Amino acid sequence: MLDDLCRFGGAWRSPHGPAGRGWAPFHIVTRGNCSIERRGGDDIQLAAGDVLLLPHGDGHVVRSRIGGASGTIATEYRNAIRVKTTVGAPPDTELLCGRLLFEAGADNALVAALPEAIVIGTVHQPQMMRFRSLLADIRDELDVGRPGSALIAANLASALFVMMLRFYLEQAPERGDTLSLLRDRITAKIVLALLREPARDWTLDDMAEVGATSRATLVRAFRKACGLAPISYLAGLRLDLARQRLAGTDEPIGEVAAGVGYQSEGSLSRAFVRRFGVRPGAIRAR
């Protein structure tokens, strides 16, 4: 879904609240540059030709790289697309902004395995020619503004992001993450089960039963795929899911803790500090 065509100049800030579970905000920079501020994460610098996807719906702010007081942003509608412009400042940066909706349920395991942010640069890579062509077509449709342009542009954007995810998965490391576990028949069954029920009081026997294998084979398969024992992997997965929900939703911290398998907000907080160096509330504070 394409939401905004933004043409900004001078100093500006454009905040985006959490998109909600299942929704993934994206930004395509067609001209100029900008910065992305994220809850609990480092700033991301984008330039013309860069495509950013936030798979877990994180709240964030898109802003100019220059400092100073933010200018006023005016909004009008054209073919069901919001057109945002800075008042009194000639535009030097242009972005296409929108959201992708991922299906929920068991098939969402791959999305849950994606990182908090994916950035694809299309300018200096020969294999990105098809990306650049789609970007040009999307921009042309929105500039022309003919009947049906918004729908055509949205469908082109969907195709672009399917290509983007395919490119990312093809470049993903072979070891050390959930994507590796999803490539193996035994561990994939277990990861899907853990993602469906992260709050369940899982034991090694429970996991072995789901994978229709022995405990020893299960441990060997996990260590081969990601270098971790199954219970250690589950502990990390719960914290990753908690961080995603803190950044991408407005759920109370206590509900987030219970939803990923912690007995209390305090126990989540202690584990969070050990893993990420900050308390859960710091993610929300940003």
Secondary structure, DSSP 8 states (H G I E B T S, - for coil): -EEEEEEE-SS-EEEE----TTEEEEEEEEESEEEEEETTEEEEEEETTEEEE-TT---EEEE-SS-SS---EEEEEETTEEEEEETTS---EEEEEEEEE---SGGGHHHHTS-S-EEEE-SS-GGGHHHHHHHHHHHHHHHH--TTHHHHHHHHHHHHHHHHHHHHHHHS-SSSSHHHHHTSHHHHHHHHHHHH-TTS---HHHHHHHTTS-HHHHHHHHHHHHSS-HHHHHHHHHHHHHHHHHHH----HHHHHHHTT-SSHHHHHHHHHHHHSS-HHHHHH-
